[in-house]
Amino acid sequence: MSELIFEKSRSGRRAFAQAPTADDDLGIPKQFLREDRPGLPEASELQVVRHYTRLSQKNFSIDTQFYPLGSCTMKYNPRACNSLALLPEFAGRHPLGPVRFGQGFMKCMHELQQMLKEVTGMVKVSLTPMAGAQGELAGVAMIKAYHDSRGDTERTEIIVPDAAHGTNPATANMCGCVVKEIPTLSDGDVDIEALKGVLGPKTAGIMLTNPSTLGVFERHIKDIADMVHEAGGLLYYDGANLNAILGKVRPGDMDFDVIHMNLHKTFSTPHGGGGPGSGAVGVNKRLLPFIPVPVVKETEVDGETVYDWATEDDFPQTIGRLSGFMGNAGVLLRAYVYMRMVGRDGMEKVAEYATLNANYLMARLRDAGFELAFPNRRASHEFIITLKHEAKDYHLTAMDVAKALLDHNYHAPTTYFPLLVPECLLIEPTETESKETLDNFVAAMIDIVTQAKEQGVQFKEAPYKMPVRRLDDVKAARELDLRYAPE
Amino acid sequence: MSELPGDLLYTNDHEWLRRESDGSVTVGITEHAATALGDLVYVELPEVGQDVDAGGDMAVVESVKAASDVYAPVGGNVSAVNEELADEPEKINADPYGDGWIVRLTVGDIDEGELMSPDAYQQLLDELDD
């Protein structure tokens, strides 16, 4: 393990670039200035550069390795999105400055709302949720607010298929709802009979991901939507897998009432490491009054188009605000640039290539002898293989394969999720990978299993070549140690 | 996997229960469930004195892979919980039918129709294996 930057600290050492000068007098009254130095590390510029460059070299990232992490859509973020979002006119804009000085930014945000609205088939989009989980929270809060506004306060049950992301039941719980789990059929579709069994006067809504985390498109979505609506419930669309249907099918046309989008997945903004993310939400007419604020509105003043914030005054029934202001501006700008670059036709190509790559990889792995969890279904943008036979016959578990892949310089696919498939890997190549990368990944998979079968290698201690070997995740979870305490 | 204890009853959710001599019922999860979850890192226990409905969730077991509800196989009142699991959740992995017990319930009459004999549960496990 390498030293922490704090451990490199030596009293009095400075980086010239950061040294304060007389010009740095910010005019802060003396009584508000601190007397002690903050407990920051003291290091030279070169030490800092080396420290963080080394750390970044240890990192597995989409910039350095294939990253087929299922249901996470780890696609490449084009550099242009970054550089345009960093234009000084954007970066230097103060969020509380008068809107008349930030009309360019406001126009971009308005166009982003419009584009997201169009690609999802919703009526209005709010960009305020700061991450996917917050988008979910906003969505279910709106469903609750809708029922409450009609005096329909008995509707407290949220239906969630067992294939769902864990965040779905967690969100329902956070909103004070009771979770009703329904099973999935062996072909990957929702069990309609089980759904009928739980629908009733207590149903607030259903949370669905389509295509699901099983990597298949829910074929009975229209029936499900009709049944839930007939029972008085609403439909929530988890946008985790939106990438697969971009420009092809719209959640609004599937009759969803509310949707959250992970801009960091589908629209190529920075992803992982805890943010900053963006979980923009879209609503249909029913839920429009409850949309979180602020949202950008287009108005006309003296014949000129002016962009301004729509707030509680415009949406008195809003579920309220989700953050100090309006979401992560820099992330939203990157998504805006991405959508403008890709365009309407490009969006469709994104979905096509994501699906083609997934199906190609799935077919190659199947032909190499890997067992598919849903062999009779075409993959959407991701698919599942199960290593239950390899685990039983050769003691090669999904975790062992995942760790062994690191030594081949591939980030592991999602492991042990969804929970209903034993010893599974959930693999999502995304549209930005070449055929050669996919072929090389297949070769690595074959190599790992062949070594296990023919030479009895179990990879129990893999990875062997990484800076950090197999972590004791059980010990880490049981004995949490998260804080660095300086001497 | 070792043989199933013959003196227990089992559920579809991979839980077991034992009738104690004082008429109460002890509940835990089966070895199959513990192995499928992997090393447990946290167990959330109910309050003693709490009423639980048959089929309702009464505890949570969490591993590095997943968190899973433990359902009450029969309705009753929680008379004891295995406090030791708070510090040593791994007891469930090490001894699922003994030291790894989770909850003890005071119950009325039990409808055994919903529960499985060791043979029936073994059959369920065999089917899962295929």
Boltz contact constraints between the chains, C-beta under 6 A:
constraints:
  - contact:
      token1: [A, 416]
      token2: [B, 65]
      max_distance: 6.0
  - contact:
      token1: [A, 419]
      token2: [B, 66]
      max_distance: 6.0
  - contact:
      token1: [A, 473]
      token2: [B, 64]
      max_distance: 6.0
  - contact:
      token1: [A, 474]
      token2: [B, 39]
      max_distance: 6.0
  - contact:
      token1: [A, 474]
      token2: [B, 64]
      max_distance: 6.0
  - contact:
      token1: [A, 477]
      token2: [B, 41]
      max_distance: 6.0
  - contact:
      token1: [A, 477]
      token2: [B, 64]
      max_distance: 6.0
  - contact:
      token1: [A, 478]
      token2: [B, 41]
      max_distance: 6.0
